[in-house]
Amino acid sequence: MNDEKINSMKYKMLKEYEHFSKGGETLEEAVRRLYEIVAVLRKKCPWDIRQTHESLRGAMIEEIYEAVDAIDRGDMENLREELGDVTLHVVFNSSLAEENGDFNLVDVLNEECEKMIRRHPHVFSAENTANKAKTVDKVLEKWENIKSKEHSETDVSQSLADVPNALPSLMRSYKIQKKAAKMGFDWDDKEGALEKVMEEFKELKEAISEGSLEHMDEELGDLLFSVVNVSRFLKINPELALKASSDKFISRFQKMEEIAAREGESMEDMNVVELDLLWQRAKKELSH
């Protein structure tokens, strides 16, 4: 929220908080302003007082996804707003930790700065220029090597277990497979990965025939995991691929409704065959 929006509010700010109505002119002032606002909210607002790291978890994930959505839509005004919301969560969680005597915002920022310096020796190190990474692949290789040393990863299973559970499942399985592949546990080519998909699909069909919900659940998970493996060989991000398919489905469904309305029909009154024909028409119209 900018100064113009604040000044257009219907109420008059309490004198002790009037200084919050002026935006920071420097980065330091802007960060300080948000930090102090959060500190006040933690003391004065009944909702903010009750918050914990755990209670904020869901909202933090939601704000991150909203920022990503703004990027996907190319909406820079909305991205600015959503990045502010993400930053609020960083400051809020840091304030909670400070209250508990764990760490504070300064610790968070300094640790991140130190991490960036450590993981970019090709930029910050005084080592001989000839030894510096000059390609993206080399940069990523150095990053992963340094990261592994920082986390004291002594075996592959530990590095797999360290992939965050909170990640979307497609993204998490993709990262797990990449780590395993680096140690040689991988198919020789995409053909092997594709064959595995067919194998898992067959096993899912058998589980369905058995009627065991537990077995079906297991085999469906294996099938999805094997499909992610194929995406890795094709150098396709499965999370983004599925998002694109979901968006395409919505677009086609909207077109179906448009066609039905145009012809005075109701999709709710159509049977499966009629809906499938409508789907094919929607695909055709959208392809032109």
Secondary structure as the mmCIF struct_conf table of DSSP 4:
data_model
#
loop_
_struct_conf.conf_type_id
_struct_conf.id
_struct_conf.beg_label_comp_id
_struct_conf.beg_label_asym_id
_struct_conf.beg_label_seq_id
_struct_conf.end_label_comp_id
_struct_conf.end_label_asym_id
_struct_conf.end_label_seq_id
HELX_RH_AL_P HELX_RH_AL_P1 ASP A 3 ASN A 7
TURN_TY1_P TURN_TY1_P1 SER A 8 SER A 8
BEND BEND1 LYS A 10 TYR A 11
HELX_LH_PP_P HELX_LH_PP_P1 LYS A 12 LEU A 14
HELX_RH_3T_P HELX_RH_3T_P1 LYS A 15 SER A 21
BEND BEND2 LYS A 22 LYS A 22
HELX_LH_PP_P HELX_LH_PP_P2 GLY A 23 GLY A 24
BEND BEND3 GLU A 25 THR A 26
HELX_RH_AL_P HELX_RH_AL_P2 LEU A 27 LYS A 44
HELX_RH_AL_P HELX_RH_AL_P3 PRO A 46 ARG A 50
HELX_RH_AL_P HELX_RH_AL_P4 HIS A 53 ARG A 73
TURN_TY1_P TURN_TY1_P2 GLY A 74 GLY A 74
HELX_RH_AL_P HELX_RH_AL_P5 MET A 76 GLU A 99
TURN_TY1_P TURN_TY1_P3 ASN A 100 GLY A 101
BEND BEND4 ASP A 102 ASP A 102
HELX_RH_AL_P HELX_RH_AL_P6 LEU A 105 ARG A 118
TURN_TY1_P TURN_TY1_P4 ARG A 119 ARG A 119
HELX_RH_AL_P HELX_RH_AL_P7 PRO A 121 PHE A 124
BEND BEND5 GLU A 127 GLU A 127
HELX_RH_3T_P HELX_RH_3T_P2 THR A 129 ASN A 131
BEND BEND6 LYS A 132 LYS A 132
BEND BEND7 THR A 135 THR A 135
HELX_RH_AL_P HELX_RH_AL_P8 VAL A 136 GLU A 150
TURN_TY1_P TURN_TY1_P5 HIS A 151 SER A 152
BEND BEND8 ASP A 155 ASP A 155
HELX_RH_AL_P HELX_RH_AL_P9 VAL A 156 ALA A 161
TURN_TY1_P TURN_TY1_P6 ASP A 162 ASP A 162
BEND BEND9 VAL A 163 VAL A 163
TURN_TY1_P TURN_TY1_P7 ASN A 165 ALA A 166
BEND BEND10 LEU A 167 LEU A 167
HELX_RH_AL_P HELX_RH_AL_P10 SER A 169 LYS A 182
TURN_TY1_P TURN_TY1_P8 MET A 183 GLY A 184
BEND BEND11 ASP A 186 ASP A 186
BEND BEND12 ASP A 188 ASP A 189
HELX_RH_AL_P HELX_RH_AL_P11 LYS A 190 GLU A 210
TURN_TY1_P TURN_TY1_P9 GLY A 211 GLY A 211
HELX_RH_AL_P HELX_RH_AL_P12 LEU A 213 PHE A 233
TURN_TY1_P TURN_TY1_P10 LEU A 234 LYS A 235
HELX_RH_AL_P HELX_RH_AL_P13 PRO A 238 ARG A 262
TURN_TY1_P TURN_TY1_P11 GLU A 263 GLY A 264
HELX_RH_3T_P HELX_RH_3T_P3 MET A 267 ASP A 269
HELX_RH_AL_P HELX_RH_AL_P14 VAL A 272 SER A 287
#
